[in-house]
Structure formats: C-alpha cells, structure tokens
C-alpha cells in the first residue's frame, strides 16, 4: 500500500546554550496523518532535542496539542515548522508577590504579540483598549485585582459564617442551596464542553406558500392541532369577508387569545402542490400562518429533517434558511427569562440559547451599583451575594476563573491543558495559575509564561 508523504522542514529558533543539538535544520518526510507527538519523537531522533522540551510553532502560533495530526493543523508540502527548545528547569522571571507576571510585563506582552492581542480583544475589549496606555492599564489591572480579592474575602467570610453556625437549619438550607448551584454550574460547564450545540438557537421550520395569490411564510408546527392565521395575514390575503364569526371565541392555554372565526375553504399552494385548506383566524400569534397538524395529516405531509424539507406527496418544499425567517419572535426570545452561565454568559430559560457576556461599557454601571450596595447586603440577612458564591469552588477546580488579568471564563481547565503547560518546566500549581489567567487557553498560558 502506497502512503502519501509530505516533506516539511524543521528549524531550531531558540534553545539553551547547553542544549546538545546535533542539527538546527532538518528536512523530514512525514505522513499527513502524523500526530505532533509522533513528529516530536522523530525530531528527537534527528536533532537530539528531548521530546518533553520541544515547543513547535507554525506561522508564529504555538502547537500544544500533541494528539492533533499535521493535516488537522493545515501543514502542507514545503511548510516550515519552528522548534523552540525549552530548558527542563526554567528560571522564573521577576514577578510580583502574588507569583504572577507584573501588569507592565503583561501589557508589553500583549502589545508585542498580535495573536495574544487578538485573543485579549475578543475576550476582554476593555483590557485590550487599555493596553495602549500604561497608566490606564495599571489602574484597570489594580481595580480588577481589588475586586477579585474582595470577592474572595467575601466568599470566605460567608463560608466561615455558615461553618460556625452549621447546625442552624437556615445555614444548612443555604449550604444545600450552594451545593445544588455548584452542581448545576458544573453540569452547565460539562454541557458547554461536550454538547455545545444544545445551547444554540434552533431555527424554526418555515416554508414559502401562496394563499389566494398572496405569498406568505408559513410556520410548520406539528404540535398545533389546527392551522391558524393572523388577522393581518387574512387582510393581506383578502379573505376577511370569508371569516365565519360563529366559530369565534376565546382560546385558553398559557394565556388567552381571541378567536375571530374560521375560514372554511381556501386554496394554498405549496411548491407545485395545490392544497385545499381551512384556517382558524386568531389574534395574539407571532406568526402570519401556522401550518398545524390538521393540514399535515390531511395531505400526508412529511417533515424531513435530514433533507431539510417538507414533503407533500411528490412535491418537496425546502425549509427557509435562517436569514429568510420572519423575525417576529425575536422580541419574545429577547424577553425570555435568563439564567447565569459560566464566564458571564446568559442562557435562555426557554430556548437554552447562550448569549455572550455584556460589553464592559454596558456592565460597568451595574457593577458599580452592586459595589455601592455591598455594605447593606452584608448587614442584611438576605443572601444577595449567594448566586455568585457557589460557582467559585467549582471554577477553581474545573475551569478558568478569569485570573488576575480579568479574562472571562472561556474553556475548562483539563488535565491535557495542564500537562501542555507543565511540559515547559513549570510545576502543576504554576500551570493551573497560568491557565486561570489565560481563561483556560493553553496557547495563551504558554505565551504568558514565555
């Protein structure tokens, strides 16, 4: 069996003076299915560079996942891979008392690395903008440090209060509530990591139909018993004079809606198929035409999600793409109840849609309001800070808390990401610390270390 080979070049760009390297430039014939772990082993045999000390990068981007293949990263014929050899025991750079790089070091690192700047700009636009001004960056950095420290102390005081009064039924109920919220937060993190598509907004099923020679977008709803048309759509289709008001009344469910009556017969065109139909004209609907189960069963329609179409006998009507779907329901979705998610995100309680955290300009006033009301909250018996407290233990152990630099939580801290950082000579505690600063991003954590 013939295996296609790809020729790449590896050049040593950095390394300690005492590194026993036999060659600083090699050309290798490798398979596109090679993992970077296998590539490192091959480089070790060719250059004598220890596999554990190798840091590979392509186009300036470090590659930390040894399980990825060359083809997955986009390595092609003739590509140049840069090899940086890290000492087995790194000399720590001057740091502040917290054991983390100083704000000025971090600011200079952001400005000197375009990839890091782009990452920071996406995760924290306010911090990226402040990087251009040393004084502003120092002040923002210090303010966030103080806020994080105060939150930590408040959490410790609250936990100490509960521990000292453990047998109090109210304390036990509060502890039980926090444990439950911790489990919910961990469950959300697990879902976002392993099943993120469940948080995306699902496009509703709409098709183009023609009623009385008037084009209209119909919402296909197999959960609705009857086909319903809005009064406005009935006027546009010129069938209001056919509404039989004897069938009027009030529809009751979650709410109430007024039924104006019923149109007993009209012709609906679905693609090339002509269908006799009837409509219940009802107020209070967010759609012009709702194609209900009565029409679906009468004409033996089939909702084909694999082909993304509605089949009507031999006719095939494609469901509309998202940008062509009416936005009548957007306001209802925007007003749905929200629950807090990881990293400042919000999750729709009805649709499960994840919304990104608000921009700093939008969230600055609420944050200030919460700071100004912190004293009354401490003297009161109301557990106002409780919703934020339960997330801290789980985030410290399983996810990126955001660290001193104020990054939003973006990725869970896994054993693989910890190992990727530890291979450059830092201990586990420092690796976790760097990952927390970088929002769980191993590439950014390694950049911070370097």
N, C-alpha and C positions, 0 to 999 in steps of 0.2 A: 504493500500500500504506500503510495507516494504522499508525503506530508509537505505542504507548502511551508517554506522557510522565509523568514523576513530578516534582512540584515540591518542591524542597528549599531550605533557607536555609543560607547560609554567613556566619558572623560571625567577625571578627578578634578574638582574645582576647589576643594578645601579639605584640610586634614591636619592633624597634629604633626609636629616636626619629627617625632619619634615613631611615626607610623611606618611599618615595614612594608611599603607598597612596591611591588615588582614592576608595575607599569601604570602610568597615569592616563593612558588612552588605549582602548581595546575595541575591536570590531567583532561582533558576535552574530552568529546565525541562530535565530530562535524561531519557535513556532508562535503564531498569534495567540494560541491557547495557553502559552506560558503564563503562570502567575508571577507576580513580582517577588513572591517568596522564592520561587524557583530561579528567577533571574538573579536574585541576590546570591543564592548558592553558587550559580555559575560565575558570577563576578568574583566571588571569593576564591574560586579555583584559579581564575585568570590573573587576579591582581593581589591576592593575599590579604585583601581587606576583609576583616571579620564581618560576617553577615549581620550580627547584632549592632554593629557600629555604622552601618550604611544608611544614608538618607538619600533616596533617589528623588529627583525632581525633573519635570518636563515643562518647558516653557515657563520656568520660574515658579511652578506650582509643586509643592512637596507632595509625594505619593506615600501615604501612611498605611494604606490597606493592602497587606501582602496577599490577600486572597483574590484580589482583582486580577484579571488577565490583561495582557497587553492590548488586545483588541477592544476590551471594555473601556480602557482609558484613551484609546484612539492612536496608539503607537503604530506607525506605518513604516514602510520601507525607507531606509535612509535617515530615520529620526535620530536625534542626539539626546541621550539621557545624561544628565549631570549627576555626579556622585560626590556627596559630601561625607567625609568620614568623621564621625563624632568620637571624641575620647571616651573611654569607658568610665572615667570619673571626671565629670565636668567641674570646672571651677566656677562657683556661683558668683555672679556679678553683684556689685553693690546694690543692696536692697534696703528698703525701709524696715522699720521694726516689726511690721506685720509679716515679713518674709516674702513680700510681693514686690515686683518692679515699681520704681517710683513713678509718679504721674508724668514727669517730664520724659523719662525713658519711654514710657508707653506712648506719649504724644509723638515723640520723634520716630518711634517705630511705625505708627500709623501713617505719618507723612512720608516715610521713606519706602513704604511697601504699598503699591497700588492695589494688590489683591486684598490686603488687610483693610485698606481704606474702603474698598467696595463692600467688604463684609460688614464693617462697622457702620457704614452708611445705610445698609439695608436693615440692620438690627437696631441701630440707635442713631437716627439722623441728627439729633441734638448734640450728641457727643462728637460725631464726625464734623459738624459745623464748628464746634468749639475748638477743635484741634488746630485751627488756623491761628488762634490767639492763645498764647501761653498763659496769660493771667486768667482769661475766661475759663480755659481748660482746668487750671488748678482749682479755681473756685467751684466749678461744677463737680470736679472729682471729689473735693473735700466735702461738699454738701451731700453728695451721694454716700460717701463713707459715713458721715454722721447719721444720715437717715437709716442706713443699714445697721449701724451699731445700735441706734436707739430701738429699732425694731427687734433686734436680737435681745437686747436687755429687757424690753417689754415682754417678750415671749418667755424669757427666763423668770421674770417676776411673776407672771401669770401662772406658769407651771409650778413654781415654788409655792404659790398661794394654794393651788389645788392639792399639791402633795401634803402640805401641812394640815389641810382640813379634809383628808382623804375620805373619812367615814361620814362626812356630811352628804346627805342624799343629793343636794344640789351640786356639790363638787363631783360626785360620781356620775351624775347625769351629764355634766359638762365634759368630763373626761370621756364618757361613752360617745358623746356627740363628736368630739375631736377625733377619736379613733375612727369613727364612721367616715368623717370627712377626709381623713388621711387615706383610708381605703378607697374612697371614691376618687380622690386625686390620683392615686396610684393606678386605678383602673382606667382613668382617662388617659394618663401617660402611656399605658400599655396599648390602649386602642389607637392612639395617635401614632405610635411607633409601628405597630404590626397591622393595623387596619385603618390607615388614614383616610381611605376613600369613603368610609362611613360618615365622615364629617363634611363631605362636600354636598352642596345643594344639588339635588336631583332635578333635572329638567322635566317639567310636566309634559304629558303627551298631547300635542296639538296637531291638528291637520287642517288643510285648506278645504273648505266646502263652499258650495253655492246654493243659496236659498232664494227662490223667486228671482233668479238672475242677479242676485247681490252676493259678492264674495264675502265670506266671513270665516273667522278662525274658530274652530270647534275644539273644545277640551274633551278628550276621551276619558271617561270616568266609569269604569266597570263597577264601582261601588255605589253609584247613584241608581236608584230604582227607575226613574223616568228621565226623559230628555227635557231639559229646561232651557228656556230662552229669556234673556233680559228684556225689559220693556223698551230700552233704547234700541236693541238689535231688532225687535219686532217692528219698530217705527222705520228703521232703515230698510228693512225688507218689505215694507208696505203691506203688512198683514195684520195690522192692529184692528182693522174692521172685521177680521175673522175670529177675534177672541170671544169665546163663549163665556160670559161672566157668570153663568150658572155654576161653573166649576171653580169659582173664586173661593177664597177662604184664607186661613192663616196656617202656615207651616211652622211646626214647633220641633225643635231639636235642641242643640246647644243654645240657640237663640230663637227668635221668631222672625218670620218674613211673610209679607203679604203676597198671596197668590191672586193675580188679576183674572185668570181664567185659563182657557185651553183653546189652542188652535188644533182642530181635529184632523186636518189634512193639508199637507204642503209637500212640494217636491224638493228633495235635497239631492244635489249632485256631488258624489264623492269620486273624484277622478273621472273615469268614463262610466261609472255606475250611477244609475238613477234610482233613488230610493224614496218610496212613499214614507212620509214621516208625520208625526204629530208632536206638538210642543206644549208644555206647561209654562205659561208666562208668569214669572215670579220676580219680585223685587229683591234687593239685598244680595244678589250674586255678584261675584267679582269677575265673572266671565260672560261673554256675549251669548255663547251657546255651549251647553254641556250635553255631550252625547252620552246618554245613560244606557243602562242595561236593557231597557225595552227595545231600543233600536239595535243594539249589538246582537241580541238573541233573535230578533225578528228577521234580520238579514244575514244571520250566521257569520258575523264578523269575527275576526281572529286578531288579537293583539300579539304581534310577532316582535318580541324584544330583541331577538338575535339579529333579525334583518332590519330592525328599527322601522317597522311599517305596520299599517293596519290593512289586513287582507279582507276584501269583500268579494267572496266567490273568486272570480279570476282577476279582479282588479287589485292593485297594490298601491296604497297611498302612503307615501313617506311621511314620517313624523317630522315636524318642523324643527330645524336647528334652534339652539338657544337664543341666538340673536334675532330670530324672527318671532319669538313667542311674545305675546302681549305682556306688558309689564304691569298689568292691573293688580297683581298680587304682591308686587314688590313692597308696597307700603305696609300691607298686612304682615309680611315677613319681617320688615324692619321693626315693626311694633311688637313682635312676639316676645315673650319673656326670655330673658337671657340668664345663663349661669356662668360663673367664673371658670375659666380653663387655665391650663398651665401658661406661664410666661405672659400674663396679662391678656390673653385671648379671651373671647367670649363665645359661648356655644348656645345656639338657639334651642330652647327647651322643647319646641315642637318639631322643627326640621332637623336639628342636630348640626346645622351649618356653623362652621368655625369662622369667626371674624377676627382679623388681626388686632393687636393692641392699638389703642388710640395713639396718635402722634403726640410727642411731648408737649406741643403748644396747646393741644386740646385737653391733656390730662394734668397740666400744671396747676390750674385753678382748683380742681377737686382735691389734688394732693395737698395744696396749701390749706384748703378748708379742713381736711382731715387732721393736719398738723395743729391747726388752731383749736380744734375741738378735742385734742388728745387729753388735756387736763381734766375736763368734765367727765370724759369717758373713764378715766382711771378712778375717779372718786365715786362713780356710779356703780350700781350693781348690774347694769345692763352689759352683756358680753359683746360690746360693739366690735372690739378687735378680733373676736373669736374666729370669724370666717377666714382671716388671713393666717392665724396661728397654726392650724392643723397641717398646712401644706409644708411648713418648714422642715419637720423631721424627715418626711419622705423625700423632699427635694434635696436635702443634704446627702442622702444616701443613694438616690437613684437618678438624680437629674441635675442639670446645671442650674444653680440657684441664681446665677447672674453675676456673682462675684463682685469684687471691689470696683470693677470698671462699669458696672451698671448695665451689662448686656441683658437683654431679655432671654428667657429660657427658650432654647431652640431645639436642643437634642438631649436625649437621655445619655447619661454617662454610663457606658458599658465597660465590661472587662476588656473588650477589644480596644476601645479608645484609650483606656488607662495603660494597657500594655504598649500601645503605639507610642505613647509619650515616654513611658519608662525605658524604652529601648535606647534613649539618648542619654542615659546615665543618671536620671533623677529617681528619687525614691517614690513609693506609692503615694505618700501624703502630698508631696510636691506636685505629682502628676494630677491628682484629683484637684488640688488647688488651682493649677493652671487651667484645667478643663472647666472649672467653675467660672473662672474669669472670662474664658472664651465662649461661654454659653454652650458647652458640650462639644464644640467643634475641634477635633484633634489637630487639624491643619493650623488653625489659628492659635491653639495652645502651644504647638511647636514653634510657631513664629514668635510668640511672646517669650518663650524660653531662649530662643536664639538672639 
